[in-house]
Amino acid sequence: MKKFRGSSDYVASSELMNAVNVAIALEKPLLIKGEPGTGKTMLAQSIADALEMPLIIWSIKSTTKAQEGLYMYDTVQRLYDSQFGEGDVSDIKKYIKLGKLGEAFTSDEQAVLLIDEIDKADLEFPNDLLWELDKMEFYINETKEMIHTKHRPIVIITSNAEKELPDAFLRRCIFHYIEFPTDDKMREIIKVHYGNVDEKLVNEALRAFYDIRSMRDIQKKPSTSELLDWIQALQIAGCDVNTIAKEIPYMGVLLKKNQDIDTARAYTFRR
């Protein structure tokens, strides 16, 4: 059995690697929760890269229905073809388009399937997928065909905890919460992305970053990805490290709300 041990561009904790490997061994979906920017979505790419598997991404929106992940029957195209004599409309299979789950089930090699931000959909969405994710099969009514998985995919499901997921769905998943990186872990992440970046710049950037995150009135705390963008901006601009201790240059890279920028500015001014 293949085991996930992280990848060259993704810093995974031992607990996270264990959760991934347990999910693979038990053939259950891995439900990942955590703050935005903690690497939930990137985890699936890392697993695919490390295990040399294709990655299939199903990005969930508020309007997404479970059926879309299985297959869609293109009745409009079939009607058009019947009216204008384009091809044999009796072959219904031509008008069946597999969704992302369908693609993962019928893949000629084992794939990593990412169901990204499942909590954006309505409350019934997870329940509508219980059978398919458990049994790894679904039925196409129009062709009277049962689709069975060729190679059971590794299923990674992410959630930002915008709403609670049903208990019946949770029982079928392995669960892991990605904690926000500590200072030491964040330094590892920075090193992976930027190599030998100036240590003093990293020290001052991290101090300011965690100071901002600790402010009580910040509505949208900056995430790991925003920290990485900020460090890159500071490097590109050749920013004097000493200015970071007195102010927060390029604050709009870290903070995305006027009120948060005002709060951070007031804080740095008082210091």
C-alpha positions as CSV (number, residue, x, y, z in Angstrom):
1,M,0.0,0.0,0.0
2,K,1.3,3.4,-0.9
3,K,1.9,5.8,2.0
4,F,1.8,9.6,2.0
5,R,4.9,11.2,3.6
6,G,4.4,14.7,2.5
7,S,5.9,16.3,-0.7
8,S,8.7,18.7,-1.6
9,D,6.4,21.7,-1.6
10,Y,4.0,20.9,1.2
11,V,4.8,20.8,4.9
12,A,2.6,18.2,6.5
13,S,2.5,17.4,10.2
14,S,3.0,13.8,11.3
15,E,-0.7,13.8,12.5
16,L,-1.9,14.9,9.1
17,M,0.2,12.3,7.3
18,N,-1.2,9.7,9.7
19,A,-4.8,10.8,9.0
20,V,-4.2,10.6,5.2
21,N,-2.7,7.1,5.5
22,V,-5.4,5.8,7.8
23,A,-8.0,7.1,5.3
24,I,-6.2,5.3,2.4
25,A,-5.9,2.1,4.4
26,L,-9.6,2.1,5.5
27,E,-10.8,3.3,2.1
28,K,-12.8,6.1,3.6
29,P,-13.0,9.8,2.6
30,L,-10.8,12.2,4.6
31,L,-12.6,15.2,5.8
32,I,-10.3,18.2,6.3
33,K,-11.3,21.3,8.3
34,G,-9.3,24.3,9.3
35,E,-9.0,28.1,8.8
36,P,-8.9,29.4,5.2
37,G,-5.3,29.4,4.1
38,T,-4.1,26.4,6.2
39,G,-3.4,24.3,3.1
40,K,-6.6,22.2,2.9
41,T,-6.9,22.3,-0.9
42,M,-3.2,22.1,-1.5
43,L,-3.1,18.8,0.5
44,A,-4.9,17.0,-2.3
45,Q,-2.4,18.2,-4.9
46,S,0.4,17.2,-2.6
47,I,-1.0,13.6,-2.2
48,A,-1.4,13.3,-5.9
49,D,2.1,14.5,-6.6
50,A,3.7,12.3,-3.8
51,L,1.8,9.1,-4.9
52,E,2.0,9.9,-8.6
53,M,-1.7,9.9,-9.2
54,P,-4.0,12.1,-11.3
55,L,-5.9,14.8,-9.4
56,I,-9.6,15.3,-10.1
57,I,-11.1,18.5,-8.5
58,W,-14.8,19.1,-7.8
59,S,-15.1,22.6,-6.6
60,I,-18.4,23.1,-4.8
61,K,-20.6,26.2,-5.1
62,S,-23.8,27.2,-3.3
63,T,-25.8,26.0,-6.4
64,T,-24.0,22.7,-6.8
65,K,-26.2,19.5,-6.8
66,A,-24.9,16.1,-6.0
67,Q,-26.2,14.7,-9.3
68,E,-23.7,17.0,-11.2
69,G,-20.8,15.0,-9.7
70,L,-22.2,11.7,-11.0
71,Y,-23.4,12.5,-14.6
72,M,-25.5,14.9,-16.7
73,Y,-27.9,13.9,-19.4
74,D,-27.7,16.5,-22.2
75,T,-31.4,16.5,-23.3
76,V,-31.0,19.9,-25.1
77,Q,-28.2,18.5,-27.5
78,R,-30.3,15.3,-28.1
79,L,-33.3,17.4,-29.0
80,Y,-31.2,19.6,-31.3
81,D,-29.8,16.6,-33.1
82,S,-33.2,15.0,-33.5
83,Q,-34.5,18.2,-35.1
84,F,-31.6,18.8,-37.4
85,G,-30.6,15.2,-38.2
86,E,-27.2,15.3,-36.6
87,G,-26.2,11.7,-35.8
88,D,-28.1,8.7,-34.2
89,V,-30.2,10.1,-31.4
90,S,-31.2,6.6,-30.3
91,D,-27.7,6.1,-28.8
92,I,-28.4,7.8,-25.5
93,K,-24.9,7.1,-24.2
94,K,-23.6,9.8,-26.5
95,Y,-25.5,12.4,-24.4
96,I,-24.3,11.2,-21.0
97,K,-21.5,13.3,-19.6
98,L,-19.8,12.0,-16.5
99,G,-19.2,14.4,-13.6
100,K,-16.1,14.6,-11.4
101,L,-17.2,11.5,-9.3
102,G,-17.9,9.7,-12.4
103,E,-14.5,10.5,-13.8
104,A,-12.8,9.3,-10.7
105,F,-14.8,6.1,-10.6
106,T,-14.0,5.2,-14.3
107,S,-10.4,6.4,-14.3
108,D,-8.0,3.7,-15.7
109,E,-5.7,4.4,-12.7
110,Q,-6.3,5.3,-9.1
111,A,-6.9,9.0,-8.7
112,V,-7.1,11.5,-5.9
113,L,-10.6,13.1,-5.8
114,L,-10.9,16.5,-4.1
115,I,-14.4,17.6,-3.1
116,D,-13.5,21.2,-2.3
117,E,-15.5,23.3,0.2
118,I,-18.4,20.9,0.6
119,D,-20.0,23.2,3.2
120,K,-20.8,25.7,0.5
121,A,-23.6,23.5,-0.8
122,D,-27.0,23.1,0.8
123,L,-27.6,20.8,3.8
124,E,-28.9,17.9,1.7
125,F,-25.8,17.8,-0.5
126,P,-23.6,15.5,1.7
127,N,-26.5,13.2,2.4
128,D,-27.2,12.8,-1.4
129,L,-23.7,11.4,-1.8
130,L,-23.7,8.9,1.1
131,W,-24.3,5.8,-1.1
132,E,-21.9,6.8,-3.9
133,L,-19.0,7.6,-1.5
134,D,-19.7,4.5,0.6
135,K,-20.3,1.9,-2.2
136,M,-18.3,3.7,-4.9
137,E,-21.0,3.1,-7.5
138,F,-24.0,4.9,-9.1
139,Y,-26.8,4.1,-11.5
140,I,-27.5,5.9,-14.8
141,N,-31.3,5.8,-15.2
142,E,-31.3,6.8,-18.9
143,T,-29.0,3.9,-20.0
144,K,-30.0,1.5,-17.2
145,E,-26.3,1.1,-16.4
146,M,-24.6,0.7,-13.1
147,I,-21.2,2.5,-12.9
148,H,-18.7,0.7,-10.6
149,T,-15.4,2.2,-9.6
150,K,-12.4,0.6,-11.5
151,H,-9.9,1.8,-8.8
152,R,-11.3,3.2,-5.6
153,P,-10.1,6.9,-5.5
154,I,-8.5,8.6,-2.5
155,V,-11.2,11.1,-1.5
156,I,-10.2,14.3,0.2
157,I,-13.1,16.6,1.3
158,T,-12.5,20.1,2.6
159,S,-14.7,22.3,4.7
160,N,-14.4,25.8,6.1
161,A,-17.0,24.9,8.7
162,E,-19.5,27.4,7.3
163,K,-22.2,25.0,8.3
164,E,-22.4,21.7,10.2
165,L,-22.3,18.5,8.2
166,P,-24.9,15.7,8.8
167,D,-23.9,13.1,11.3
168,A,-24.6,10.3,8.8
169,F,-22.0,11.8,6.5
170,L,-19.5,12.4,9.3
171,R,-19.7,8.7,10.4
172,R,-18.4,7.7,7.0
173,C,-15.3,10.0,7.0
174,I,-12.0,10.1,8.7
175,F,-11.7,13.6,10.2
176,H,-8.7,15.8,10.7
177,Y,-8.5,19.5,11.7
178,I,-5.4,21.4,10.4
179,E,-4.3,23.7,13.2
180,F,-3.0,27.1,12.2
181,P,0.8,26.8,11.8
182,T,3.0,27.7,14.8
183,D,5.9,30.0,14.4
184,D,8.3,27.1,13.9
185,K,6.0,25.4,11.4
186,M,5.5,28.6,9.5
187,R,9.3,29.0,9.1
188,E,9.4,25.6,7.5
189,I,6.6,26.6,5.1
190,I,8.4,29.8,4.2
191,K,11.7,27.9,3.6
192,V,9.9,25.5,1.3
193,H,8.6,28.4,-0.8
194,Y,11.4,30.9,-0.7
195,G,14.6,28.9,0.2
196,N,17.2,31.1,2.0
197,V,15.2,34.2,2.5
198,D,16.8,36.8,4.8
199,E,16.4,35.6,8.4
200,K,15.9,39.1,9.8
201,L,13.1,39.8,7.3
202,V,11.4,36.5,8.3
203,N,11.7,37.3,12.0
204,E,10.2,40.8,11.6
205,A,7.5,39.6,9.2
206,L,6.4,36.8,11.4
207,R,6.3,39.0,14.5
208,A,4.1,41.5,12.7
209,F,1.9,38.7,11.2
210,Y,1.2,37.0,14.5
211,D,0.7,40.4,16.2
212,I,-2.0,41.2,13.6
213,R,-3.6,37.8,14.0
214,S,-3.8,38.3,17.8
215,M,-5.7,41.6,17.5
216,R,-9.1,41.2,18.9
217,D,-10.9,43.5,16.4
218,I,-9.5,42.0,13.2
219,Q,-12.4,40.6,11.2
220,K,-10.5,38.6,8.6
221,K,-7.2,37.3,10.0
222,P,-4.4,37.0,7.4
223,S,-3.7,33.4,6.3
224,T,-0.6,31.5,5.4
225,S,-1.0,32.3,1.7
226,E,-1.2,36.0,2.4
227,L,1.9,35.9,4.6
228,L,3.8,34.2,1.8
229,D,2.6,36.9,-0.7
230,W,3.6,39.6,1.8
231,I,7.1,38.2,2.2
232,Q,7.4,38.1,-1.6
233,A,6.2,41.7,-1.9
234,L,8.7,42.8,0.8
235,Q,11.5,41.0,-1.1
236,I,10.6,42.4,-4.5
237,A,10.4,45.9,-3.1
238,G,13.7,45.6,-1.3
239,C,12.0,46.8,1.8
240,D,14.2,47.9,4.7
241,V,13.7,45.3,7.4
242,N,13.8,48.0,10.1
243,T,10.6,49.6,8.7
244,I,8.6,46.4,9.5
245,A,9.3,47.0,13.2
246,K,7.9,50.5,13.0
247,E,5.0,50.1,10.5
248,I,3.5,47.4,8.3
249,P,4.4,48.2,4.7
250,Y,2.1,46.9,1.9
251,M,-0.6,46.2,4.4
252,G,-3.1,45.5,1.7
253,V,-1.3,42.3,0.9
254,L,-2.1,41.0,4.4
255,L,-5.4,42.6,5.1
256,K,-8.4,42.8,2.8
257,K,-10.9,45.0,4.8
258,N,-10.8,48.7,5.4
259,Q,-11.7,48.2,9.1
260,D,-8.9,45.7,9.6
261,I,-6.3,48.0,8.0
262,D,-7.5,50.9,10.2
263,T,-7.2,48.6,13.3
264,A,-3.7,47.5,12.4
265,R,-2.6,51.0,11.7
266,A,-3.9,52.3,15.0
267,Y,-2.1,49.5,16.8
268,T,1.3,50.1,15.1
269,F,0.9,53.8,15.8
270,R,0.3,53.2,19.5
271,R,3.4,51.0,19.6
